[in-house]
Amino acid sequence: MNAEFAEKYGVVLRPLLKAIPKKNGPTAVTFHNIREEHFPWFDQLVRWMGEKYGFIDPSDGIAGTEANKVLLTFDDGFASNKEIADQVLQRHSVRAVFFIVNDFVGLSGDQAKEFALRAFYPSRQQSLTEAHDAMSVSDLRSLVSRGH
């Protein structure tokens, strides 16, 4: 991890990185909606985790994985997850598991925000301000075609 990256994101990363055991086998790390302005951070994180731990390919499964490798997962089906796969995971040759909420697929704009507020953030009292669009069926097909 380079010094500039550590200085900028170290406070955010320390709890995450402490959750990855030094030994004892694989760890699943789950992400949700990653805003576009955080893509550079995520790119650096993926690069660093790949160098330090390596990744589990979802098609291999985790059974029998003894190394301290990381399985990346994404929850809910946010459109940002597809963009992350296109812009970051593909660059690092990493495949991930995407857990999709069927009723969320294809929603955008206010419909997506209302669904996300109700289903994913029920304790939030205010409306959501950032984009919470869902993946489309085409997005899902694209992920599957690339082995996610």
Buried (B, 14 or more C-beta within 10 A) or exposed (E): BEEEBBEBBEEEBEEEBEEBEEEEEBBEBEBBBBEEEBBBBBBBBBBBBBEEBEBBEBEEEEEEEEEBBBBBBBBBBBBBBBBBBBBBBEEEEBBBBBEBBEEBBBBEEEBBBBBBBEEBBEEEEEEBEEBBBBBBEEBBEBBEEEEB
